[in-house]
Amino acid sequence: MDTTVKSRRNGGNAQDASVKPINLALQGGGAHGAYAWGVLDQLIADGRFSFDGVSATSAGAMNATVLAQGWLDGGPDGARAALAAFWQDIAATSAVFSPYKPMPWDKAMGVHTLDNSPFFLMMDMATRIFSPYQLNPMNFNPLRNVLERHVDFERLRRDSPIKLFLCATNVETGKVRLFTEKDISPEAVLASACLPFMFQAVEIDGEYYWDGGYVGNPAIYPLIYHCDSVDVVIVHLNPIVRRGCPQTAAEILNRLNEVSFNSSLLREMRAIAFATNLIARGKVAEGEMKCMHIHSIRADDTMAQYGVSSKLNADWDFLQQLRDAGRREAERWVAVNFDHIGERSSVDIRAEFL
């Protein structure tokens, strides 16, 4: 095999023994996906990681798709540039089309939640009375244009350097649908990010899909079954722990959103912990199960500062703030855990997830 092609198809560093292959699991969370952008930017800049597979949902699916396209176009530097250009375009598009944005006086005070904005509250109430089929009968979604400006889907289907697994929820069956790099399309990415109160369900081959976060945020199992690397780095956007009991309607809705969008991940972590325990106790034949190493990049204290409405805030100042927070947390995580990659999990699965 041509070494250039082999290197490109393995995250760009397959020939360097000092580089460690990892899988990424990217959660969804709207504009909070800019935090994951920062994490990815720092991991790439570090230069000691290659990416085998990426399982992703919603904003994570967008990050994963743009990451793969950028790497295909220009390796690590191309991936970093592609992610930066994509999020800048998100901010510019939001400034034109989105009704969800902070007022100048909010920005001056560093307030990025929209929970108390009268206009946001009015729009939020409208989505609870009228469906997207009534509010947006032409099914206009500016995200489609953004994706098509930054991703050559035909080329990515043919030559993706990274295995992709994008999660969506089948509306009729409630089952998870995984779109791989072989069948990726604008519709597949939009399906993974289709919040049912905001957008009409995305139809693909006669089936209808909503946001994948309801059934896989993200799904871990495809990284176990279809990737060579045994290391999975989960990039969290939804706080698992949020101290205190929510009191207001907005706080209750926010916590319900976080709990529901973390539930599928917690279930998979229980299954992984169970399998790991069986392997450790010698209860399964050698090679019958794969022992996975689980790693977690999360900043619950940071992300818990932001309410659910801030996931709709794609103001450029806010996105940069999230990006910088992601960079810092990834840099800290690498400094502490790099030596664990390829050797063992860097999180206690039972303590963190069970």
Disulfide bonds with the S-S distance in Angstrom:
none
